[in-house]
Amino acid sequence: MILDRNQAEWLILVFFMALVGVVFQQIGTDLQEQGIASGDAFHNAAFYPRVVALMMIGVAFIRAVALAVEVRKAQPDLPQVKAGELFRPLQLLLLFGLYLSLLDVLGYHLLTAPFIAVVMVIAGDRKLLPTAAFSLAVAFLVAFLFEKYLKVVLPGGVFSLNIPW
C-alpha cells in the first residue's frame, strides 16, 4: 500500500490526537485517583501534561487546516510513502511502550541500557560493542544526574536495585 504525503500526515495527526486522548484519560483517571490533578500550577501534576496536550491540539488543528487546503490544490508531485516505511517507527513506538510497561517490574538499571541498545540497532547501528558501551554509559550518566543532583529516585524494580551515589 502506498500513501501520498497528505495521507501519511493525516495518519500522523490521528496518532498525535490519540496521544492527547491518552493524556486526558490519565489526567481524568489515574491522576485524579491519586489526588494530584487539582490545585494551582505548582501543586498540580496534571498541569504540564495538560498544557502540552492543549498545545498539541492547537498545532494539529493548524496542520489539519493546511492539509485540507493542500488537498484542494491537488498537487500531483507530492512524494509518496510506502506503508513498509512506517514499520521502523512502529517498532520504536512498540519498544518504548514495552520499556514503560516493564520499568516498574525490572527497574531502570536493568532495563535502560538494553533499551537504548535496541533503539540504536533498530535505527541502523550495526557495531555491537560500541553500541553496548554507549548505551551503558548513557544509562549510568542519566541515572547519576537524576539520582545524585536532581534527587529523583529511579524505579528499582522487583530487585530494588539502586546505586548509592
FENMO-V105783 format. One line per field, one symbol per residue. ss: DSSP state (H for helix, E for strand, L for the rest). phi: phi as a letter, one per 40 degrees, with the letter a starting at -180 (. if undefined). psi: psi as a letter, one per 40 degrees, with the letter a starting at -180 (. if undefined). Layout:
ss->???
phi->???
psi->???
//
This chain:
ss->LEEEHHHHHHHHHHHHHHHHHHHHHHHHHHHHHLLLLLLLLLLLLHHHHHHHHHHHHHHHHHHHHHHHHHHHHLLLLLLEEEHHHHHHHHHHHHHHHHHHHHHHHHLHHHHHHHHHHHHHHHLLLLLHHHHHHHHHHHHHHHHHHHHHHLLLLLLLLLLLLLLLL
phi->.bbcdcccccccccccccccccccccccbcccccgbbbhcccbbccccdccccccccccccccccccccccccfcccccbbcdcccccccdcccccccdcccccccgcccbcccccccdcccchcbccccccccccccccccccccccccfcccdcgccfcaccc
psi->hhhidddddddddddddddddddddddecddddefefiaideeheedddddddddddddddddddddddddddgheeiiihiddeedddddddddddddddeddddidddddddddddddddeehegddddddddddddddddddddddefhhiheadefhihg.
//
